[in-house]
Amino acid sequence: VDENYLRSSILKPEEQIVQGYPNVMPGAYSSLSERQLTGLIEFIKTLSDKEAPASDAQTASATVPNN
């Protein structure tokens, strides 16, 4: 995970938009403290190496009640 890319994407989401994808990051993240920003980046890094097994995703969607 490129921490500089994550930091830049969080603080200035409009600067590096991948072609074909909309800018959906809210601008409110620019007001995060350095501690909050670092914590968010560390959290994102924990997600980047994990994939939910297909069977878990199917089970989770099957157990959600329809309202």
Secondary structure in CASP SS format (residue, H / E / C, confidence):
PFRMAT SS
TARGET T0000
AUTHOR 0000-0000-0000
METHOD secondary structure of the structure
MODEL  1
V C 1.00
D C 1.00
E H 1.00
N H 1.00
Y H 1.00
L H 1.00
R H 1.00
S H 1.00
S H 1.00
I H 1.00
L H 1.00
K C 1.00
P C 1.00
E C 1.00
E C 1.00
Q C 1.00
I C 1.00
V C 1.00
Q C 1.00
G C 1.00
Y C 1.00
P C 1.00
N C 1.00
V C 1.00
M C 1.00
P C 1.00
G H 1.00
A H 1.00
Y H 1.00
S H 1.00
S H 1.00
L C 1.00
S C 1.00
E H 1.00
R H 1.00
Q H 1.00
L H 1.00
T H 1.00
G H 1.00
L H 1.00
I H 1.00
E H 1.00
F H 1.00
I H 1.00
K H 1.00
T H 1.00
L H 1.00
S H 1.00
D C 1.00
K C 1.00
E C 1.00
A C 1.00
P C 1.00
A H 1.00
S H 1.00
D H 1.00
A H 1.00
Q H 1.00
T H 1.00
A H 1.00
S H 1.00
A H 1.00
T C 1.00
V C 1.00
P C 1.00
N C 1.00
N C 1.00
END
